[in-house]
Amino acid sequence: MTKRLLVSACAWLLTACVTPEHSEFPRGIRPPVELLLSRADGTRFQLSSLRDRPTLLFLFATYDTASQLALGHLERFLAREPRISVLGVALQPDANAFLDPYRDALSVDFPLSYDPGNTVLRGTSELGLITSVPAFIAIDTLGRVSATRYGVATPDELGELVEPLLSP
C-alpha cells in the first residue's frame, strides 16, 4: 500500500510541475520558439534573430512538387505584403547540399536555411511534429507561433494566415 501511495504522490507532483498554471507563461500564451538553423554556407543562426518583424516560416523540400507550387504563391504574396519576413527551411536529409541550386534554379528572393540537427524533421524541435510539407508557420514579433498551415496556400490564404500578426 505504501508503494502505491508513493507512486501516486510522485505522479501528482510531476503533474503539478508541468501544468500550464505552473509554467512561466500564462495559459493560452505560447513561449517563444527557438531554433538553431544554418545557411547553405554552414553559418549558423538563431531563429530569434528575426524577432524584429512578423515572420513566416516556409517549410519545404527541394524535391517536392507541392513545395515548388507553394513557392510561386508565396512569392506573389510577398510582392504585395512587404511587412512580413520569410525564412525558408528545407526539411530533408542533406538539405545543405541542395539550398544553393534550389535558390538559383527557382530565383528565390528570401533567405533559405536548414536544420543541421534535423530536429524539425524528426519532430523534436519546439515546433513539434510537422506532418507534411509544404508548411507555413506564422511567428509573431515575440517569437511565438500564432498559426500553422499545411499544404499549398494561395496568396489570399497566406494573407489570412499572417493577418493577426499585422493587426495593431
N, C-alpha and C positions, 0 to 999 in steps of 0.2 A: 504494500500500500504506500509506503514512504517513497519508493522509486516512482510510482505513478504521480504522486503529488509533486515531486521534484521536477519531473518532465513537464507537467502542467505549468508549474511556476516559470520554468525556463521558456516555454512556449509563449506565455503571457508577456514576459519581459522582452523577448525578441520582437513580438508583435508591437509592443508599445514603442520600441525604438525605431521602427520603420514606418509607422503610420503617418499620414500627412500632418496630423496635429502636432507631431513632434519633429517635423522637418524644419529646415531653415527657411523654407518658402511657404507662404500662406496657401491654403487649399485652393486649387484651381490655377495657381501660378506655377508655371514651369521654370525650372532653373535654366540658366544659360547653357547652351551646348558648346562643348569644346572638342575640337578635333585637331589632330596633328596631320597636316596634309603636305604633299610635296608637289613641286612643279616638275615639268619634264626634265629640267636640267639637274634635278635632285635636291635643290634647295628646299628646305622645309619651312613651314609657317603654320601659325595657329589660326583657326577659323576666327578667333576673337579679334584678329587684326582687321576684320571687315565690319566691326560694330558701329562705324560712324554713319552707315546708311542701311536702310532695309535691304536684305539680301535674299536672292532666290537661288537656291542650290539646284543645279540641273544634274541629276544622277543619271548616267548613261553608260552604254557600252559602245566602243568604237565600231564593232562589227554588227551591231543591231540595226536593222532597217527602221524599226519604230523609233529608235533614238534619233536617227538621221531625219526622219519626218518631223519629229518633235523639235529638232534644232531649227528647222525652217520656220515653224510657227513661233518659236522663241525669239528668233531674230526679228521677225515682223513686230512682235510685241515690244521688244526693246527699242525699235525705231520710234515708237510712239510714247514710250514711258522711260524717260531718262533718269527718274528718281530712284530706280532700283539698280542695285549692283547684282551682277550674276557671276556665279562661280560654277564652272563645270567640274564634276568629279567623276572620273572614269572608274567604274566598278567592274573590274575584270582582272584576272591574273596577268602579270607583266604589263600593266597599264602604261607604265612609264615609257615603254618602247613604242607605243602607238600614239601618244599625245601629239607630238610634232607632226607626223604625217597626217593625222586626222585634222588638226588645225589648218595645215597648209592645203589639203585637198578640198576642204569644205569652207575655207575662208572664215573661220570662227573669229569673232571680234571681241570675245571676252576671255578672261583667264581660264585655263584648264589645269586641272590638278588630278592627283590620285592619292589614295590612302596607302602609305607604304606598309602599314601593318595589316592591311586587309580587314580591319575591324568592322568597317561598314558592310563590306561584302559578307562577312561571317555573321553579322547581326549583333556583334558585341560592342559596338560603339554607343555613344549616348543618343544616337538617332534611333536605336532599336533595330528591329528586323525590317529590312527593306525587301518587300515581297516581289518587286519586279522593276524593270527599267523599260522605258524612261520613268523617272520620278522627279517631282518638283517639290521642294521643301521651302516654304516661306519662313524667314527668320527676321524677327524684329531688331531694332537698333540696340536692344539689350542682349541680343544673342539667343533669344528664346524662340523655339519652334512655334509658329502660330497656325500652320496648316500644312498638310501633305496631300499631294495628288499623284496618282499613278496613271501611267499611260500617256498617249499623245493628247496634248491640250491645245486648243485653238488660242489665238491671241486674246480673244474675249474671255475665255476661261482662265487664262493666266492673269488677266486683269482682275477678275473676280477673286482669284486666289490671293493676290497681294493688296487688294483694296484696303483691308483692315490695317495694313502696315502704313498706308499713306494718309489715313484719316488723322486730323489734328487731335 
